[in-house]
Amino acid sequence: MKIKHVVLLGVFLLLYSCGYGFVGSYSSPVGGLKSIYVENVKNFTSQPNLQSYLREDLIEALKLSPGVRVAYNKGNADGILSVGIVKYSVEPSSFNAQGLASSYRCLISAQFSLRSLKYGDYIVKNRVLSAFVDFNANSELSALEKAKSLAITTVLRNLADKIKNDIYVNF
């Protein structure tokens, strides 16, 4: 009877010690930061207003992230996220039988750095990430502009998620 209890206890301990979790489910930003201030995004391109939308998207992405809060004041932050949009392009990506563009690719690249205020050092420095989306061309100019606007919105959201993911451990 005692052997049965020992074996049962052994099986229980073995099962108890075998756990699983999703990668990133308990992750936190690199450097152990608990709060991040997102500086105003700089726009080094000729496309207006990209910086405003990207900053909003970054704040929303960080708000939805576990283990970190967005600080709205530098004095309340453990780290500062600095971002600059360094490339914006919309170019044809495919052509129809007549040689006219049938779809375009919107590509946006950003350079970012994450600095710890506690240690005064960069955790991530001058990393560049890009995001893109393809959209269909239409003969109507208004439809093309609407598609381009939607593409920009999608690319900026994707870029914000990429930056957020890059500053997290185990992601």
C-alpha positions, 0 to 999 in steps of 0.5 A: 500500500505504501508503494502505491502511495509513493508511486501516486505521489511521484506521478502527481509531482511529475504532472504538477511540475510539467506546465506549459504557457504561451510564449510572451504571455508573461513577458515584460518589456526588455530592461524590466520597464514597468512604464513607458513614455512615448515621445512625439514621433518625428516624421522625416518624410514628406507625407504629412501627419504620419507621426500623429497616427503612429504615436496614437497607434503605439500608445494603444498597442502598449496599453493592450500589453501585459506588464507595462503601462503608458506614462503620459508624463516623462517624470512618471516613466521608467523608460522613454520610447523615441520613434522617427519615421524614416521612409514612406513610399507608395509604388506599383507592385503589380501590373495588368496586361496593358502595363498599367499598375493594378496594385500598389505597395505602401511601405513605411519604415521607422527607427526607434530607441528605448532608453531606461531612465533608471539606468540612463542607458539605451536598451534598444538603440536605433533599430529600424523596422518596416511594415507594408501592405498592398492595395488594389488600384482603381481608375478613379482617383478618389478610390485610389486615394481612399485605398491609399489612406486605408493602406497607410492606416493599416501599415502604421498599426502594423508598424506600431505592433512590430515596435511593441513586439520588438521591445518585449522579452520572449517575443 
